[in-house]
């Protein structure tokens, strides 16, 4: 029966090895709409557009998106420049480098790296972006088809589930990064809301001077005077969502805070843009890495002050779900460690060729057969004191390469097998053990006589055999 089951298992593994690679594109396409909790739209990154007001409630999730080895706090996924009536759009610029050649390095700037690189591992449903902090000067070990956009964000065009999703980021001074220069789009404000934005930003920054101080005053006012909420009222169709947030509802989630700061800064002539990605909060002491969950998706602002792009986060501190759990609990951290190891195993298995899969199946089959052989030839385990004569007989039978008794086999049936396979003396002693144990010894010499006969049988030919136990 075992050999038959092994043959069936090998056949199934062989079939999977041949069929899964061929079916992978179709399976990936079919599952694509369900990778984000059944198709629920979330705060976006890696896509070309962010719309405010489309969702009245953002759905959060505890699912792991990234694991980060190193110290960063914001991971950029996409930069948005153009704004019109609640919609931010990414913009292509002429100095975008379309590929990285044949090297394993995507340069983001000319500055040397500082300190150890940061390693990032992504789950398959973490989006298309190869997330990197603003301070990155190079992306190392990126997938072969990765590219770099004009804003220093590496992208991963392929959507297959089995693509490698781990890379390293070298960090350096942000001012030295080689990105697209600022232009008129970075300070553009829709004409319909420009006047009201200038009025608000002017009133909030009346007492400060300088671009840096102006941006900080705007962000501080937003954090103190506006409420963070995931549940929002529907924005009137004729109203601009950002202006409605600033003048009517005065509550919103991170995209509203970031949009408001970016447009208010632009109204003061300061280049600004919206960035989406992840905040990094939770640390796993079991794996010595940070866990980034999908609920940590976030939006913030980058402003151009003092000759470089700087990160400014106007969302009030303490309101994001991940901020309440800065360190993983004991069980949670170890469970993630196991999940990470399992994911790595599956990814490595999926990278094997069909011939390699057949080799793995064959090796597992041989190991199973070896385990069965060792189990069958293993000497019997020590028996209780009342069965010491039987232990002596079974040890001698095992030494003679005779049949072994299964734990569930009755003694009299075992005695019949021994008789049939040419061990009559052992069969008679086993039958005496059975009668002595369950109904009295037919020979009538009691336990001492039975034990003496078993010892004589065990000591014959190959020397004395001492049973295990006292």
Secondary structure, DSSP 8 states (H G I E B T S, - for coil): -HHHHHHHHHHHHHHHHHHHHHHHHHHHHHHGGGTTTTT---S--SSSEEESSS-SB------EEEEEES--SEEEEEEE-EEETTEEE----TT-----TTSSEEE-BSS---SS-EEEEE-TTS-SEE-B-TTEEEEES--TTEEE-TTS-EEE----TTS--EEEEEE--GGGB------GGGG---HHHHHHHHHHHHHHTTT--SHHHHHHHHHHHHHHHSEE-SB-----TTS-HHHHIIIII-EE-HHHHHHHHHHHHHHTT--EEEEEEEE--EEETTTTEEEEEGGGEEEEEEEEETTEEEEE--S-TT-SGGGG-SB--HHHHHHHHHHHHHHHHHHHHHTS-HHHHHHHHHHHHHHHHHHHHHHHHS------GGGHHHHHHHHHHHHTT-----TTS-HHHHHHHHHHTT-HHHHHHHHHHHHHHHT--TT-SHHHHHHHHHHHHHHTTT-----S--
